Amino acid sequence: MPQLDPSPWFVLLVFSWLIFTTIAIPKTLNYTFPNEPAPQSTQTDKTNHWTWSW
């Protein structure tokens, strides 16, 4: 059965993952966000309870 013979597709799989890990991953890891997140305060706002009319 030809699909069980790994020699034709295994080398292609290894080379494609090698190219992916050496080119695509460093490019995505070097991406910087245009707006840095601002630290939020740890204080919680005091909210009023809703009083239902019924």
C-alpha positions in Angstrom: 0.0 0.0 0.0 1.7 3.3 -1.1 0.1 5.4 1.6 2.0 3.4 4.3 5.4 4.1 2.8 6.7 7.2 4.6 9.5 8.0 2.2 7.7 10.2 -0.3 5.9 12.5 2.2 7.9 12.4 5.4 10.8 14.4 4.0 8.4 17.0 2.7 6.7 17.2 6.1 10.0 17.6 7.9 11.2 20.4 5.5 8.0 22.3 5.6 8.0 22.3 9.5 11.6 23.3 9.4 10.8 26.3 7.2 7.8 27.1 9.3 9.7 27.1 12.6 12.7 29.1 11.2 10.7 31.8 9.3 7.1 32.1 10.5 7.4 31.7 14.3 10.2 34.3 14.8 8.2 36.8 12.7 5.1 36.3 14.8 7.0 36.5 18.1 8.6 39.8 17.1 5.2 41.4 16.5 4.6 44.3 18.8 1.3 45.8 19.6 0.8 49.5 18.7 -0.9 50.3 22.0 0.7 49.0 25.2 -1.9 48.0 27.7 -2.3 50.4 30.6 -2.3 49.0 34.2 -5.8 49.1 35.7 -6.5 50.2 39.2 -7.2 47.5 41.8 -9.9 49.5 43.5 -13.5 48.5 42.8 -16.2 51.0 42.2 -19.0 51.2 44.7 -22.2 50.2 43.0 -25.7 50.9 44.2 -28.2 48.0 44.5 -31.2 48.1 42.3 -34.4 48.3 44.1 -37.2 46.7 42.2 -40.6 48.3 42.4 -42.6 45.1 42.8 
